[in-house]
Amino acid sequence: MSSTIYLHLSSSLLSTTYLGIMANSKIFAEYITAKFHDVNFTDVPINPAVNFHFICAFAIDCYATTPPTPTNGRFNVHWNNQRLSPASISAIKQSHPNVRVFAGLGGASIVNDNNLVYFEPNPVDTDSWVSNAVNSLTTIIREYKLDGIDIDYESFKSDTNTFTKCIGQLIRTLKQTGVIQFASIAPYNDPTVQEKYQALWREHGDFIDYVNFQFYAYPQILNVEQYVQYYDSQMANYPGANVLASFSTGNEVNRIDICLNACESLNMQGKLNGIFNWSADNSLLHNRFNYEEQAQEILAGPN
């Protein structure tokens, strides 16, 4: 009799938690192992009232040489796969039903900050890049039981049309074949970056779920009003997109309290779709995740 009651209560609790998550569509996203610190999924506080995305940083289509050697779309895992293993991904998703896990693609650099990662497909045969990317990422996504991909290229050795075609076809194919549920992009306010990601949004926005905009990459943001203005500008640059606000626990230029106060303001205005942080590694190193907790409390609260 007691076990029956326990099962009933457990089922009710899971149902209540699931319904609460579904009622709140806001996202909190956390990039993880970007700096190869010894951070685990379980180190990060997870509020059950928000949709929580971990983004494993990164899968790369190059070899980690100096300079990087391109592999024409053949991706390999470059995140800390001892910490972010298939088993640890399954465990965190089982213990937290509101968690989804993404592969971040590209990133800024590998080995050191000056060793830039480029989007660099074979210029003669872009179809081969798409084919290689679809095949290699399908293998990774299925092995790690991932839910989505995040496009985070920041340097380019291709034109805008090539980037838009290759990345757009990659996202469409992975979604249409059911390999992924979600796709996000992670631009910042640089003319070259914006040109490529805005073109990608215009052509393939119906397959892109979130725009993880790197607001922390702006020159110093002085106050809440300025942050909100930047947010409104990016909403206009990506019309109809779910633009996420952002902060960085490793960034000494822009104050996190300004970002979080701006998020509260945006939330009250009904504009806030979500928040992300760069990154769990920095939080582990510096402040033990109090900002992640504050951000999720904002998202879990009323508009």
N, C-alpha and C positions, 0 to 999 in steps of 0.2 A: 504493500500500500504506500509506504513512504517513497519508494523508488518511482511509483507512478506519479505521485505528487511532484517529486523533483523533476521528472521529465516534463511534466506539464508546465511547471514554472520556468524551466529552462527554455522550452519552446516559446512560451509567452514573452520571456525576456528578449530572446533573439528576434521575435516578430516585432516587438516594440522598438528595439534598436534599429532594425531594418527600416521600419516605417519612418522613424525619426530621421534616418539618413536620407530616405527618398524625399521627405518633406523639405529638407535643406539641400539644395543643389549646389551650394557654394563649395569651392575647392580650396584646400590648402595643399601646396606642393613643396617638396623638400628634395633638393639635389643632394646626393650622398656619395661618398668616397671620391669626390673630385680632387681632393688633396692627398689621398691615400693615407689619411690618419686612421687610427684603429677604431672606427665608428661602426656600430651595428644598428640594424633596424630597431632593435629593442632599446637603444639609448634614447630614441626620439619620442617625446610625449605625443600621444595620438588621442585627440578628442573624438569620442564616438559620435558626436553630433554633426560632424562635417565629413565631406568626402575627401579622403587623404590620399595624395599621390606621392609615392617615392619615385624619383628619377635617378636611375643608376648612371653615373658619369664615369666613363662614356663607352659606347661601342664606336670603333673607328675603322675607316676604310683606308688604312695605311699601316706601315710598319713603324714601330717606335724607334726610328733611327734619327740621326741629326744630319741633315734635315729629314723629316718624315718621308718615307717612300710610299707613293700611292699604290693601291691595289685594285683600282678600277671597280669599286663597289663591293669588293669582298670584305665584309665587316668581320672584325674579331672583337672579343670582349677585352676592354682595357680597364674596367672598374676592378675593384678589389674583390675577386671572385671567391676568396676564402671567407670574407665577411658577408658578401652578397651572393651567396650560393643558391642553387635551385632549392635546396632544403630549407635555407633560412627564409627565402621568399615564400615558400609554401607555408611555413610556420607563422610568419607575421600576418599573412592573409587569413589563415585559419583562426588565429586569435583575435584579429581585428577585421570583421567583415566589411568595414568601410574603407579598407586599404586596397589600392590598385598600384601596380608597379610598372614603370616604363623603362625603356632603354633610351637614354639620351644619345643622340648621334652627333659626332663631330667634336664639339668643344673648341676652346680657343687654342690650346697648346698641349703638348706632351713633353715629358722629360724635364723641361724647364719653360719658363714663361716666354722666352724668346723663340722657342721652337714651335712655330705656328702650324696648326692643322688647317689644310686647305681643302675646299671642295674642288676636286681636280679629276673629273672624268676624262676618259679617252675622247678627245675632241672629234675624232673621225667617226666613232661608233658609240654614240650615247646610249643606244639600245642595249649594248653589252653592259654598261654600268647599271642600268635598271634591272636587267636580268640577274646579274651577279648580286646586287643589293637585295632583291626580293628573295633569292635562294638562300643567301647567307644569313639574312635577318630572320627568315622563317625558321631556320634551324636554331638560332639563338633564342628566339621568342618561345618556341615550343619546348626547348630544353629547360629554360628558366621559368616557364609558365608566366610570361609577361602579358600585360594588358594593352600596352600601347607604345608609341614611340614619340620622342620629342626631338624636333629638328633644331640643332644648335650650332650650325656652321657659322663662323664669324669672319673667315678669310676665304678668298675665292681666286681660283685660276680658271674661271669660265665666265661667259657672259650671262646676262639675266635670263635670256630665253632658255639656255641650256640648264641652268639651275631650276627654273620653273618647270620645265619639261621633266627632268629626271626626278626631282623630289615629288612633284605632283603625281607622276605615274607610280612612284614607289608607294605613296600613301594610298592612292586609289586601289592599287592592286592588293595591298595587304588588308585593306578594309573589305573590299569586295569578295575576297576569298575567305574572310572570317578569321584571318590570322591575328588581327588586332581589333579592339573595340574603339580605341581612342588615338587621336593624333594631336600634338600641339607643336607650336613653333615658338622660338625664343629670340626675337630680334631685339635690337637696341637702337638708340638714336644716332646712327652713323649713316651718312648719305648712301654709301654703297650697300650697306646692310639693309637699309630701308627700301631701297629700290628693288632689291631681289625679293625680300619677304612680302612687300606690298603686291608685287606682281604675282607671287605665289598665291597670296590670299585672293586676289581678283580672279585668278584662273581656277583655283581649286579649293576655295574657302568652304564649299559645301561638304568637304571631307575633313576639315580641320576644326577640332572641337574647342581649342583654347589658344590664346596668344599670351605666352608667358613673357611679358615685356620687361626688359631689364632696366627699370627706372633708376636703380642704384648706380647705373653707368653714366647718368647725367653728371655734368659739372655740379658743384655744390648746390643742393636744394636748400633754400634758406628758411622756408616756412610751409605750413600746411597749404596755404592758398596756391603757392607755386606748384606743389606736388599735384594738387587737384587739377590745375591748368594743364600740366603735362599729361595727366591721365585722360582728360577730356580730348586733348590733341591726338592721342593714340587711338582713342575710340573712334575719332573721325578718320584717322589713317587706315583703320581696319573696320570699316562699317559693318555692323551686324555681328562682330566677333565678341566672344567671351574673353575680354582682356583682363588678365590678372595683374593686380598691383604686386609690388615686390620690395624686398629689402635684402641686404647682405650682412650677415654677422661677421664678415671678414673685411668690410668696407669702412674705412675711417673717414671718407669724404662726406657721405650723407648720413645724417643721424637717423637711427632707427625709430626713435620716438616721434620724429616728424612724419615718417611713413605711417606708423601705426595710428597716429592722430588723424592723418589724412584718410586712412582706411575707415576710421570711425565716421568721419564726415561723409565719405562716399557711401558708406553703408546706410546712413540715415537718409541720404538722397535716393536710395534704391539703385545705385549705380555699381555697387561692388559685386563682382562675379567671383572673386577669390583672391588669394595672396600666395606668393611663393617666396622661399628663402634660398639664397646661395650662401652657405651650404651647411649641411649637418657637420661636416668636418670642422668648419670654423667654429660652430657652436660648441662642439665637444672641446675644442682647444681653448675657447675664450670664456664662455658664459653659461654653459650647461643648460641651454635650451629654454630660458625664460621667455625669450621673444617669440619663439614658436608657440608657447602656451598662450601668450597674450593675443597673438594673431588669431589663433583658433577660437579663443573666447569671443573675439569680435565677430567672426564668421558664424559662430553658433548662436549668437544673440539675435534679437529682433532687428528688422530693418529700421 
